[in-house]
Amino acid sequence: MNTPSLAILAKIEAKPEKIEQVKALLTSALALANEEEQTISWYAVQISDTRFAIFDTFANEQGRQVHLNGKIADALLSQADELLAMAPEIMTANILAAKT
């Protein structure tokens, strides 16, 4: 397995009446993440009642770009107006240290 050096952190704020749909979307996205050969790790977490995040790691920029343009991003962004209180905040990052 490649060592991750790059990451994406996406912060997501669900509309209060759409929490369960956001949970379902994120849970179902695991199958899509498993299809991505260049995604080393992928996590979907719930921070509070309406706040969620996705954290992914990659060995190189190509893998990160494939993910940013992939099925998970498409599924999330295509339903953003319906499910989210605001646009997701998508940040790229360099990994300084990791334990995997």
All heavy atoms as an XYZ file, in Angstrom:
763
protein
N       0.849     -1.192      0.000
C       0.000      0.000      0.000
C       0.883      1.240      0.000
O       1.909      1.278      0.652
C      -0.914      0.005      1.227
C      -1.781      1.259      1.293
S      -2.870      1.339      2.716
C      -4.088      0.143      2.242
N       0.487      2.241     -0.742
C       1.207      3.494     -0.795
C       1.067      4.259      0.513
O       0.075      4.138      1.211
C       0.672      4.366     -1.938
C       0.996      3.783     -3.291
O       2.057      3.219     -3.486
N       0.085      3.910     -4.227
N       2.067      5.070      0.810
C       2.018      5.926      1.986
C       1.275      7.198      1.625
O       1.594      7.835      0.619
C       3.445      6.264      2.451
O       4.127      5.045      2.721
C       3.421      7.130      3.684
N       0.285      7.585      2.428
C      -0.453      8.810      2.097
C       0.388     10.054      2.344
O       1.096     10.152      3.350
C      -1.660      8.759      3.037
C      -1.225      7.913      4.186
C      -0.247      6.928      3.620
N       0.334     10.987      1.417
C       1.017     12.271      1.593
C       0.066     13.448      1.388
O       0.386     14.568      1.751
C       2.196     12.389      0.629
O       1.747     12.323     -0.718
N      -1.108     13.182      0.816
C      -2.090     14.227      0.531
C      -3.447     13.840      1.100
O      -3.735     12.654      1.278
C      -2.207     14.442     -0.972
C      -0.919     14.813     -1.707
C      -1.155     14.840     -3.203
C      -0.372     16.134     -1.214
N      -4.277     14.846      1.346
C      -5.594     14.573      1.927
C      -6.617     15.569      1.418
O      -6.280     16.602      0.836
C      -5.523     14.653      3.455
N      -7.871     15.227      1.678
C      -9.007     16.130      1.479
C      -9.824     16.084      2.759
O     -10.064     15.010      3.312
C      -9.904     15.695      0.303
C      -9.147     15.720     -1.013
C     -11.155     16.586      0.221
C      -9.902     15.068     -2.165
N     -10.240     17.256      3.213
C     -11.188     17.354      4.324
C     -12.381     18.139      3.807
O     -12.234     19.273      3.358
C     -10.577     18.076      5.523
C     -11.532     18.342      6.686
C     -12.041     17.039      7.283
C     -10.872     19.195      7.748
N     -13.534     17.508      3.825
C     -14.773     18.164      3.388
C     -15.689     18.312      4.593
O     -16.050     17.311      5.221
C     -15.449     17.352      2.295
N     -16.045     19.543      4.918
C     -16.977     19.810      6.011
C     -18.372     19.977      5.421
O     -18.545     20.674      4.413
C     -16.586     21.074      6.756
C     -15.256     20.992      7.459
C     -14.993     22.307      8.165
C     -13.636     22.396      8.763
N     -13.423     23.725      9.390
N     -19.341     19.335      6.064
C     -20.702     19.292      5.530
C     -21.686     19.675      6.627
O     -21.623     19.138      7.730
C     -21.015     17.859      5.023
C     -20.005     17.456      3.934
C     -22.446     17.753      4.542
C     -19.947     15.982      3.681
N     -22.595     20.587      6.314
C     -23.645     21.009      7.256
C     -24.995     20.627      6.666
O     -25.430     21.189      5.657
C     -23.580     22.519      7.488
C     -24.587     23.046      8.473
C     -24.237     22.768      9.928
O     -23.041     22.679     10.251
O     -25.173     22.637     10.733
N     -25.652     19.645      7.285
C     -26.945     19.174      6.799
C     -28.061     20.120      7.232
O     -27.992     20.730      8.305
C     -27.234     17.779      7.345
N     -29.089     20.233      6.408
C     -30.309     20.887      6.857
C     -30.885     20.030      7.973
O     -30.840     18.787      7.893
C     -31.319     20.995      5.701
C     -30.884     21.943      4.604
C     -31.910     21.973      3.484
C     -31.474     22.926      2.372
N     -32.420     22.924      1.244
N     -31.414     20.636      9.046
C     -31.909     19.840     10.181
C     -32.908     18.758      9.791
O     -32.882     17.662     10.352
C     -32.538     20.887     11.100
C     -31.824     22.152     10.769
C     -31.517     22.072      9.295
N     -33.747     19.028      8.809
C     -34.745     18.040      8.400
C     -34.175     16.986      7.440
O     -34.876     16.054      7.047
C     -35.954     18.738      7.770
C     -35.699     19.394      6.431
C     -35.090     20.808      6.495
O     -34.631     21.255      7.564
O     -35.075     21.460      5.439
N     -32.897     17.107      7.084
C     -32.281     16.192      6.119
C     -31.132     15.377      6.715
O     -30.364     14.738      5.989
C     -31.761     16.984      4.903
C     -32.829     17.732      4.137
C     -33.792     16.785      3.463
C     -34.801     17.552      2.609
N     -35.660     16.654      1.853
N     -31.017     15.367      8.040
C     -29.911     14.665      8.701
C     -29.855     13.194      8.304
O     -28.789     12.672      7.956
C     -30.016     14.820     10.233
C     -29.791     16.276     10.624
C     -29.034     13.899     10.950
C     -30.127     16.597     12.064
N     -30.973     12.516      8.347
C     -30.979     11.080      8.043
C     -30.590     10.807      6.595
O     -29.904      9.823      6.306
C     -32.335     10.454      8.380
C     -32.640     10.437      9.865
C     -31.567      9.758     10.711
O     -31.082      8.678     10.312
O     -31.206     10.307     11.776
N     -30.995     11.681      5.678
C     -30.624     11.505      4.269
C     -29.116     11.711      4.074
O     -28.487     11.003      3.281
C     -31.417     12.446      3.369
C     -32.879     12.085      3.249
C     -33.748     12.824      4.272
O     -33.337     13.102      5.391
N     -34.968     13.116      3.882
N     -28.549     12.682      4.795
C     -27.098     12.908      4.700
C     -26.353     11.704      5.273
O     -25.381     11.222      4.672
C     -26.694     14.224      5.395
C     -25.170     14.352      5.478
C     -27.279     15.416      4.649
N     -26.809     11.193      6.400
C     -26.191      9.981      6.967
C     -26.236      8.835      5.961
O     -25.246      8.127      5.766
C     -26.913      9.550      8.240
C     -26.607     10.350      9.453
C     -27.364      9.726     10.627
C     -27.255     10.526     11.883
N     -28.019      9.887     13.004
N     -27.375      8.644      5.337
C     -27.531      7.558      4.364
C     -26.606      7.761      3.164
O     -25.989      6.805      2.674
C     -28.987      7.459      3.917
N     -26.512      8.983      2.686
C     -25.636      9.284      1.553
C     -24.186      8.974      1.901
O     -23.476      8.309      1.138
C     -25.786     10.746      1.140
C     -24.837     11.243      0.052
C     -25.110     10.520     -1.265
C     -24.962     12.739     -0.123
N     -23.753      9.433      3.071
C     -22.360      9.208      3.467
C     -22.082      7.729      3.707
O     -21.022      7.221      3.315
C     -22.024     10.035      4.710
C     -22.037     11.551      4.501
C     -21.788     12.269      5.805
C     -21.028     11.968      3.440
N     -23.007      7.034      4.316
C     -22.827      5.607      4.560
C     -22.741      4.839      3.241
O     -21.881      3.976      3.064
C     -23.978      5.065      5.431
O     -24.002      5.797      6.663
C     -23.812      3.598      5.729
N     -23.610      5.168      2.312
C     -23.604      4.470      1.023
C     -22.375      4.816      0.184
O     -21.977      4.035     -0.686
C     -24.878      4.787      0.241
O     -24.890      6.133     -0.186
N     -21.751      5.957      0.443
C     -20.574      6.377     -0.323
C     -19.363      5.496     -0.048
O     -18.413      5.485     -0.840
C     -20.249      7.838     -0.026
N     -19.376      4.727      1.036
C     -18.261      3.826      1.316
C     -18.033      2.855      0.159
O     -16.890      2.577     -0.214
C     -18.496      3.066      2.619
C     -17.428      2.040      2.989
C     -16.056      2.695      3.127
C     -17.821      1.331      4.270
N     -19.097      2.343     -0.418
C     -18.959      1.422     -1.558
C     -18.247      2.105     -2.723
O     -17.413      1.491     -3.397
C     -20.328      0.909     -1.987
N     -18.548      3.372     -2.949
C     -17.880      4.122     -4.023
C     -16.411      4.350     -3.687
O     -15.540      4.246     -4.557
C     -18.592      5.452     -4.254
C     -20.051      5.366     -4.700
C     -20.675      6.756     -4.763
C     -20.162      4.650     -6.041
N     -16.111      4.668     -2.431
C     -14.722      4.873     -2.012
C     -13.914      3.588     -2.199
O     -12.747      3.634     -2.605
C     -14.673      5.344     -0.569
N     -14.540      2.451     -1.923
C     -13.846      1.172     -2.086
C     -13.506      0.884     -3.538
O     -12.581      0.109     -3.813
C     -14.687      0.033     -1.495
C     -14.623      0.013      0.008
O     -13.635      0.408      0.619
N     -15.695     -0.447      0.630
N     -14.204      1.489     -4.469
C     -13.919      1.316     -5.898
C     -12.724      2.153     -6.359
O     -12.169      1.888     -7.425
C     -15.134      1.703     -6.734
C     -16.331      0.799     -6.568
C     -17.540      1.291     -7.345
O     -17.427      2.277     -8.114
O     -18.616      0.685     -7.182
N     -12.353      3.149     -5.592
C     -11.280      4.071     -5.981
C      -9.923      3.500     -5.569
O      -9.559      3.540     -4.394
C     -11.489      5.441     -5.345
C     -12.735      6.139     -5.806
C     -12.944      7.497     -5.161
O     -12.220      7.839     -4.199
O     -13.826      8.214     -5.625
N      -9.177      2.990     -6.517
C      -7.894      2.354     -6.228
C      -6.875      3.321     -5.636
O      -6.016      2.901     -4.862
C      -7.339      1.722     -7.502
C      -8.157      0.550     -7.991
C      -7.584     -0.083     -9.240
O      -6.391      0.148     -9.547
O      -8.333     -0.814     -9.906
N      -6.952      4.591     -5.981
C      -5.952      5.539     -5.518
C      -6.331      6.239     -4.210
O      -5.548      7.019     -3.686
C      -5.681      6.585     -6.600
C      -5.075      5.958     -7.855
C      -4.701      6.992     -8.867
O      -3.740      7.733     -8.682
N      -5.484      7.078     -9.934
N      -7.514      5.952     -3.684
C      -7.901      6.483     -2.377
C      -7.392      5.498     -1.329
O      -7.862      4.362     -1.260
C      -9.423      6.651     -2.273
O      -9.840      7.570     -3.287
C      -9.835      7.177     -0.910
N      -6.429      5.929     -0.515
C      -5.815      5.049      0.472
C      -6.742      4.834      1.657
O      -6.955      3.714      2.101
C      -4.453      5.605      0.928
C      -3.484      5.606     -0.266
C      -3.894      4.800      2.094
C      -2.172      6.296      0.001
N      -7.280      5.923      2.182
C      -8.228      5.811      3.300
C      -9.361      6.800      3.084
O      -9.188      7.830      2.421
C      -7.546      6.045      4.645
O      -7.019      7.355      4.724
N     -10.506      6.473      3.640
C     -11.706      7.308      3.476
C     -12.549      7.178      4.736
O     -12.823      6.061      5.185
C     -12.497      6.830      2.259
C     -13.688      7.658      1.921
C     -13.719      8.734      1.081
C     -15.029      7.488      2.384
N     -14.993      9.239      1.011
C     -15.822      8.494      1.810
C     -15.650      6.576      3.252
C     -17.177      8.620      2.046
C     -17.004      6.702      3.499
C     -17.753      7.726      2.890
N     -12.888      8.309      5.322
C     -13.692      8.337      6.543
C     -14.842      9.316      6.373
O     -14.636     10.418      5.873
C     -12.864      8.817      7.745
C     -11.641      7.996      8.013
C     -10.428      8.303      7.409
C     -11.697      6.906      8.873
C      -9.296      7.545      7.654
C     -10.562      6.145      9.129
C      -9.371      6.473      8.511
O      -8.253      5.714      8.758
N     -16.015      8.922      6.811
C     -17.157      9.835      6.930
C     -17.508      9.856      8.415
O     -17.675      8.795      9.025
C     -18.332      9.354      6.098
N     -17.602     11.050      8.990
C     -17.862     11.185     10.425
C     -18.980     12.177     10.683
O     -19.219     13.089      9.885
C     -16.585     11.609     11.195
C     -15.489     10.566     11.048
C     -16.085     12.967     10.726
N     -19.643     11.982     11.815
C     -20.658     12.938     12.271
C     -20.066     13.672     13.464
O     -19.665     13.052     14.452
C     -21.947     12.220     12.650
C     -23.064     13.184     13.001
C     -24.414     12.502     13.151
O     -24.518     11.280     13.135
N     -25.451     13.302     13.311
N     -20.045     15.004     13.381
C     -19.427     15.847     14.402
C     -20.453     16.325     15.419
O     -20.182     16.403     16.608
C     -18.707     17.031     13.728
C     -17.609     16.496     12.795
C     -18.135     17.988     14.760
C     -17.056     17.516     11.833
N     -21.627     16.658     14.941
C     -22.733     17.085     15.802
C     -24.022     16.639     15.117
O     -23.977     15.917     14.127
C     -22.718     18.602     16.019
O     -23.060     19.277     14.824
N     -25.159     17.090     15.612
C     -26.420     16.684     14.997
C     -26.445     16.942     13.494
O     -26.870     16.092     12.717
C     -27.601     17.405     15.648
C     -27.916     16.865     17.029
O     -27.431     15.770     17.387
O     -28.641     17.555     17.758
N     -25.982     18.116     13.079
C     -26.081     18.488     11.665
C     -24.732     18.593     10.957
O     -24.704     18.791      9.750
C     -26.803     19.844     11.514
O     -26.075     20.836     12.241
C     -28.242     19.762     12.008
N     -23.640     18.481     11.686
C     -22.307     18.641     11.077
C     -21.659     17.293     10.813
O     -21.606     16.432     11.687
C     -21.417     19.494     11.971
C     -21.944     20.919     12.071
C     -21.043     21.784     12.887
N     -19.884     22.076     12.059
C     -18.702     22.399     12.574
N     -18.506     22.466     13.859
N     -17.689     22.652     11.767
N     -21.134     17.156      9.601
C     -20.464     15.943      9.161
C     -19.156     16.332      8.489
O     -18.938     17.494      8.159
C     -21.335     15.198      8.148
C     -22.663     14.754      8.690
C     -23.757     15.617      8.711
C     -22.821     13.465      9.186
C     -24.982     15.216      9.217
C     -24.049     13.047      9.686
C     -25.125     13.928      9.706
N     -18.306     15.346      8.262
C     -17.076     15.588      7.515
C     -16.673     14.306      6.811
O     -17.033     13.197      7.234
C     -15.955     16.058      8.434
N     -15.923     14.483      5.734
C     -15.291     13.376      5.027
C     -13.794     13.684      5.018
O     -13.390     14.808      4.728
C     -15.800     13.251      3.581
C     -17.306     12.985      3.547
C     -15.046     12.143      2.843
C     -17.901     13.049      2.152
N     -12.987     12.679      5.338
C     -11.534     12.806      5.303
C     -10.983     11.659      4.480
O     -11.305     10.500      4.736
C     -10.951     12.770      6.725
C      -9.463     12.947      6.748
C      -8.897     14.190      6.556
C      -8.631     11.856      6.949
C      -7.516     14.357      6.563
C      -7.250     12.007      6.957
C      -6.692     13.263      6.770
N     -10.168     11.977      3.473
C      -9.605     10.973      2.581
C      -8.111     11.212      2.443
O      -7.661     12.347      2.546
C     -10.169     11.056      1.158
C     -11.492     11.721      1.020
O     -11.535     12.948      0.987
O     -12.478     11.000      0.926
N      -7.363     10.131      2.156
C      -5.925     10.277      1.950
C      -5.503      9.642      0.627
O      -6.141      8.702      0.135
C      -5.125      9.649      3.103
O      -5.362      8.234      3.128
C      -5.482     10.271      4.435
N      -4.396     10.170      0.096
C      -3.908      9.791     -1.227
C      -2.392      9.810     -1.243
O      -1.766     10.588     -0.527
C      -4.429     10.781     -2.290
C      -5.898     11.024     -2.172
C      -6.380     12.042     -1.364
C      -6.804     10.206     -2.824
C      -7.740     12.256     -1.213
C      -8.170     10.406     -2.670
C      -8.635     11.431     -1.866
N      -1.793      8.999     -2.116
C      -0.341      8.965     -2.250
C       0.174     10.079     -3.155
O       1.325     10.495     -3.031
C       0.111      7.610     -2.796
N      -0.692     10.559     -4.061
C      -0.228     11.563     -5.024
C      -1.393     12.443     -5.483
O      -2.563     12.150     -5.209
C       0.452     10.883     -6.217
C      -0.442      9.863     -6.888
O      -1.603     10.137     -7.200
N       0.083      8.671     -7.107
N      -1.041     13.493     -6.190
C      -2.044     14.462     -6.648
C      -3.003     13.843     -7.662
O      -4.179     14.197     -7.688
C      -1.355     15.697     -7.250
C      -2.304     16.806     -7.628
C      -3.094     17.361     -6.445
O      -2.564     17.417     -5.317
O      -4.268     17.750     -6.647
N      -2.521     12.933     -8.473
C      -3.405     12.289     -9.446
C      -4.554     11.575     -8.741
O      -5.717     11.709     -9.124
C      -2.632     11.309    -10.318
C      -3.528     10.578    -11.308
C      -2.810      9.468    -12.055
O      -1.629      9.219    -11.843
N      -3.527      8.800    -12.934
N      -4.243     10.831     -7.686
C      -5.283     10.140     -6.933
C      -6.270     11.101     -6.302
O      -7.478     10.862     -6.295
N      -5.750     12.207     -5.786
C      -6.631     13.202     -5.177
C      -7.558     13.816     -6.217
O      -8.749     13.992     -5.973
C      -5.803     14.277     -4.457
C      -6.665     15.300     -3.753
C      -5.942     16.069     -2.690
N      -4.823     16.858     -3.177
C      -4.046     17.590     -2.382
N      -4.255     17.632     -1.080
N      -3.036     18.276     -2.883
N      -7.040     14.113     -7.384
C      -7.863     14.714     -8.436
C      -8.915     13.730     -8.958
O     -10.048     14.133     -9.239
C      -6.982     15.232     -9.577
C      -6.174     16.462     -9.210
C      -7.030     17.604     -8.716
O      -8.071     17.938     -9.292
N      -6.613     18.216     -7.605
N      -8.543     12.476     -9.087
C      -9.518     11.458     -9.500
C     -10.671     11.438     -8.506
O     -11.842     11.391     -8.881
C      -8.850     10.071     -9.631
C      -9.886      8.966     -9.732
C      -7.916     10.045    -10.830
N     -10.349     11.487     -7.215
C     -11.394     11.475     -6.191
C     -12.251     12.738     -6.249
O     -13.478     12.659     -6.177
C     -10.763     11.325     -4.809
C     -11.771     11.283     -3.709
N     -12.551     10.178     -3.455
C     -12.152     12.226     -2.817
C     -13.357     10.442     -2.442
N     -13.134     11.674     -2.043
N     -11.612     13.896     -6.368
C     -12.361     15.160     -6.423
C     -13.319     15.213     -7.607
O     -14.333     15.903     -7.554
C     -11.398     16.354     -6.488
C     -10.725     16.734     -5.180
C      -9.617     17.748     -5.434
C     -11.743     17.298     -4.198
N     -13.001     14.490     -8.655
C     -13.839     14.459     -9.853
C     -14.635     13.169     -9.972
O     -15.178     12.874    -11.031
C     -12.971     14.661    -11.100
C     -12.344     16.037    -11.121
O     -13.043     17.036    -11.062
N     -11.023     16.089    -11.151
N     -14.730     12.415     -8.878
C     -15.336     11.103     -8.922
C     -16.793     11.057     -8.493
O     -17.473     12.081     -8.330
N     -17.257      9.840     -8.282
C     -18.671      9.578     -8.008
C     -19.136     10.121     -6.657
O     -20.282     10.550     -6.534
C     -18.937      8.075     -8.080
C     -18.776      7.487     -9.458
C     -19.006      5.978     -9.433
C     -18.795      5.359    -10.790
N     -18.983      3.889    -10.725
N     -18.269     10.095     -5.648
C     -18.689     10.592     -4.331
C     -18.927     12.095     -4.384
O     -19.961     12.593     -3.912
C     -17.660     10.231     -3.239
C     -17.575      8.717     -3.078
C     -18.037     10.889     -1.904
C     -16.451      8.242     -2.182
N     -17.980     12.824     -4.959
C     -18.145     14.272     -5.083
C     -19.384     14.595     -5.908
O     -20.152     15.500     -5.562
C     -16.895     14.890     -5.716
N     -19.587     13.852     -6.969
C     -20.757     14.073     -7.818
C     -22.053     13.834     -7.043
O     -22.987     14.636     -7.121
C     -20.692     13.168     -9.045
C     -21.814     13.459    -10.022
O     -22.016     14.638    -10.372
O     -22.502     12.500    -10.427
N     -22.106     12.750     -6.279
C     -23.314     12.438     -5.503
C     -23.589     13.528     -4.466
O     -24.731     13.960     -4.291
C     -23.160     11.085     -4.825
N     -22.550     13.975     -3.783
C     -22.722     14.996     -2.757
C     -23.124     16.335     -3.371
O     -24.090     16.965     -2.935
C     -21.437     15.148     -1.949
C     -21.460     16.186     -0.835
C     -22.497     15.823      0.222
C     -20.086     16.303     -0.202
N     -22.395     16.755     -4.382
C     -22.661     18.071     -4.963
C     -23.985     18.113     -5.726
O     -24.650     19.152     -5.740
C     -21.494     18.492     -5.858
C     -20.166     18.696     -5.109
C     -19.042     19.007     -6.085
C     -20.285     19.771     -4.039
N     -24.394     17.006     -6.314
C     -25.654     17.004     -7.056
C     -26.862     17.112     -6.127
O     -27.936     17.508     -6.562
C     -25.766     15.754     -7.926
O     -25.939     14.601     -7.130
N     -26.682     16.768     -4.845
C     -27.777     16.843     -3.882
C     -27.577     17.956     -2.842
O     -28.356     18.064     -1.899
C     -27.921     15.497     -3.154
C     -28.261     14.362     -4.099
C     -28.383     13.055     -3.355
O     -29.196     12.929     -2.459
N     -27.569     12.081     -3.726
N     -26.556     18.762     -3.019
C     -26.208     19.772     -2.020
C     -27.355     20.743     -1.747
O     -27.668     21.026     -0.584
C     -24.955     20.532     -2.452
N     -27.996     21.256     -2.775
C     -29.075     22.227     -2.565
C     -30.224     21.632     -1.764
O     -30.827     22.311     -0.935
C     -29.605     22.751     -3.902
C     -28.627     23.673     -4.602
O     -27.687     24.170     -3.940
O     -28.794     23.901     -5.811
N     -30.518     20.379     -1.995
C     -31.622     19.710     -1.310
C     -31.275     19.336      0.129
O     -32.088     19.495      1.040
C     -32.014     18.442     -2.067
C     -33.092     17.629     -1.370
C     -33.288     16.267     -2.015
O     -32.822     16.031     -3.136
O     -33.922     15.429     -1.353
N     -30.043     18.835      0.361
C     -29.691     18.247      1.649
C     -28.904     19.153      2.590
O     -28.965     18.976      3.807
C     -28.867     16.970      1.434
C     -29.517     15.850      0.640
C     -28.543     14.694      0.476
C     -30.800     15.390      1.308
N     -28.162     20.106      2.045
C     -27.199     20.847      2.858
C     -27.639     22.280      3.135
O     -28.258     22.923      2.288
C     -25.831     20.841      2.189
C     -25.279     19.467      1.819
C     -23.899     19.600      1.201
C     -25.266     18.529      3.012
N     -27.278     22.763      4.317
C     -27.601     24.129      4.718
C     -26.737     25.140      3.972
O     -27.125     26.297      3.820
C     -27.418     24.282      6.227
N     -25.560     24.701      3.523
C     -24.630     25.554      2.764
C     -23.755     24.643      1.924
O     -23.741     23.433      2.137
C     -23.784     26.397      3.706
C     -22.916     25.576      4.636
S     -22.059     26.517      5.912
C     -23.415     26.873      7.017
N     -23.051     25.223      0.999
C     -22.156     24.429      0.156
C     -21.101     23.750      1.027
O     -20.649     24.327      2.022
C     -21.488     25.314     -0.883
N     -20.698     22.526      0.687
C     -19.646     21.876      1.473
C     -18.351     22.677      1.384
O     -18.056     23.277      0.353
C     -19.485     20.515      0.825
C     -20.388     20.459     -0.338
C     -21.153     21.722     -0.420
N     -17.603     22.684      2.472
C     -16.293     23.323      2.483
C     -15.271     22.228      2.206
O     -15.067     21.334      3.032
C     -16.025     23.985      3.829
C     -14.707     24.707      3.881
C     -14.435     25.361      5.218
O     -15.276     25.279      6.124
O     -13.358     25.953      5.346
N     -14.650     22.271      1.040
C     -13.719     21.229      0.625
C     -12.309     21.808      0.645
O     -12.013     22.764     -0.065
C     -14.083     20.686     -0.770
C     -15.491     20.098     -0.724
C     -13.057     19.661     -1.237
C     -16.054     19.695     -2.054
N     -11.469     21.216      1.491
C     -10.104     21.692      1.664
C      -9.120     20.583      1.314
O      -9.342     19.432      1.667
C      -9.880     22.122      3.115
C     -10.804     23.241      3.569
S     -10.649     23.578      5.329
C     -11.524     22.180      6.009
N      -8.060     20.940      0.626
C      -6.980     19.994      0.377
C      -5.878     20.254      1.391
O      -5.725     21.373      1.885
C      -6.447     20.124     -1.057
O      -5.975     21.451     -1.267
C      -7.514     19.771     -2.077
N      -5.125     19.203      1.706
C      -4.085     19.321      2.718
C      -2.935     18.389      2.398
O      -3.088     17.402      1.676
C      -4.656     18.975      4.094
N      -1.770     18.720      2.948
C      -0.602     17.851      2.903
C      -0.511     17.144      4.244
O      -0.651     17.774      5.295
C       0.675     18.654      2.649
C       0.661     19.325      1.300
O       0.160     18.768      0.328
N       1.203     20.522      1.228
N      -0.244     15.860      4.232
C      -0.124     15.088      5.465
C       1.298     15.240      5.982
O       2.267     14.955      5.261
C      -0.475     13.609      5.221
C      -1.937     13.511      4.804
C      -0.183     12.776      6.466
C      -2.375     12.131      4.394
N       1.426     15.679      7.218
C       2.742     15.858      7.833
C       3.205     14.604      8.557
O       4.402     14.302      8.584
C       2.707     17.039      8.806
C       2.334     18.390      8.189
C       2.279     19.459      9.264
C       3.311     18.769      7.084
N       2.275     13.902      9.173
C       2.594     12.663      9.893
C       1.343     11.808      9.910
O       0.233     12.327      9.927
C       3.042     12.979     11.319
N       1.529     10.496      9.935
C       0.364      9.598      9.922
C       0.732      8.273     10.556
O       1.877      7.817     10.476
C      -0.109      9.367      8.501
N      -0.247      7.663     11.163
C      -0.135      6.280     11.615
C      -1.260      5.517     10.913
O      -2.427      5.852     11.053
C      -0.330      6.177     13.126
C      -0.267      4.740     13.586
C      -0.529      4.601     15.060
C      -0.522      3.118     15.367
N      -1.251      2.788     16.544
N      -0.883      4.535     10.125
C      -1.886      3.755      9.400
C      -1.729      2.289      9.701
O      -0.710      1.847     10.172
C      -1.770      3.982      7.883
O      -0.455      3.648      7.459
C      -2.067      5.396      7.513
